[in-house]
Amino acid sequence: MCAVSGRELKDLLYEQVARIARAAASPKRLELIEILVQGEKSVEQLASDAEISVKLASAHLKELRLARLVEARREGRYMFYRLVDRHVADFWVMLRTLAEERLLELQAATREIAEGAGDLAPMAGEQLLERARRGEVIVLDVRPGMEYARAHLPYARSIPVSELRDRLGELPTDRPVVAYCRGPYCLMASEAVQILGRHGIRASRLEDGIAEWRYHGLPVSADEDNRQKERDR
């Protein structure tokens, strides 16, 4: 049996790393990763969130699974997917940040999104946490309730954007609101800021989502029931 040459070994190593790059080389797969940062979801939920067919979502998830970026479990006739670990979420944040630094086309697109998205929050990170702890600002999570339950910013309140118009009375009008959703490319927080502004509530949006918040080493909260479920797995 012939020994593997140095060149063959290097080729093998690069080929294995390239599996990750190939799996990520699809806009929809990247979007699915960002959605899965929010927590485990069924194929049907993922297809709805990404606005694609269940068949196409299943095909993309298969590629992500082959690259060991996601894992699946069956519950009855439904398949549920989740990220294998936090490193995949960090990979998404690093890849997006690199692209925004290097690609002029992406920079132009993000500026266009920002123009109609409402003002950015004048504070972030530890400063936002401290002001929220003191009750000086309301941090509003406008993602679906299940995503909030799995992970959310400390002191954040949950009002999904789809329910916001009907629940405006739950928000005080004497303090500013900082709304956030899934991250810089998510438009739910922008919609929320517009709704709040039309009703006389001072509001701005936080660009960061859970992935960015964790990437910067900031704390994240979760419902106790969800934490127990995660421990039992």
WOHU-V171402 format. One record per residue. OMEGA is omega in degrees with one decimal (none if undefined). Layout:
BEGIN
omega
OMEGA
OMEGA
END
This chain:
BEGIN
omega
-176.4
176.0
178.1
-179.7
178.5
-179.6
179.6
178.9
178.3
178.7
179.4
-179.4
-179.3
178.7
179.9
177.1
-179.1
177.2
178.2
-180.0
179.5
-180.0
-178.4
-174.9
178.6
179.1
-177.7
177.8
176.4
178.0
177.9
176.1
180.0
178.4
-179.3
171.7
-177.6
179.6
-178.1
178.8
175.8
177.4
-179.3
178.1
179.8
179.1
179.3
-179.3
-178.2
178.6
175.3
179.4
176.8
179.8
-179.9
177.5
179.4
179.9
178.8
-179.8
176.5
179.1
178.3
179.2
178.3
178.5
178.0
177.0
176.8
174.0
-173.2
171.4
179.2
174.7
-173.2
178.3
-178.1
175.0
178.6
-179.1
174.0
175.1
-178.6
175.8
-175.9
-178.0
178.8
176.5
177.6
177.6
179.1
-179.3
-179.4
180.0
179.6
-180.0
178.0
-179.9
-179.6
178.4
-170.7
-169.6
-179.3
-179.8
178.8
177.5
178.6
-179.2
-179.8
175.9
179.7
177.1
-175.2
-176.3
-179.1
-172.8
-177.5
-178.0
174.9
178.4
-178.7
-179.7
178.4
173.5
-174.1
179.9
178.1
178.9
-177.4
179.7
176.8
178.6
-179.7
179.7
-178.3
179.8
177.8
175.0
-172.5
176.3
-174.8
174.7
173.4
-174.7
-180.0
178.7
176.5
-177.7
-177.7
179.0
178.1
177.6
177.6
178.2
-178.9
173.0
179.8
167.9
179.0
-176.2
179.7
-179.6
-168.0
-178.0
-177.7
-175.0
-179.3
-179.4
179.0
-176.2
176.2
-178.6
-176.5
179.0
179.3
178.7
172.7
-177.2
175.4
177.5
-172.0
-178.5
-173.9
-177.0
179.7
-175.4
-177.7
179.7
178.1
177.8
180.0
179.8
179.0
178.2
-178.8
-179.8
179.9
179.5
172.3
179.2
178.7
-175.6
174.0
-177.2
174.5
-178.6
-174.6
168.9
-178.5
-178.2
-179.2
-179.6
179.2
-178.2
-179.9
174.4
-179.6
-175.0
177.9
178.4
176.5
176.0
-177.4
179.5
179.9
178.9
179.0
178.0
-180.0
-179.3
-177.4
-178.3
none
END
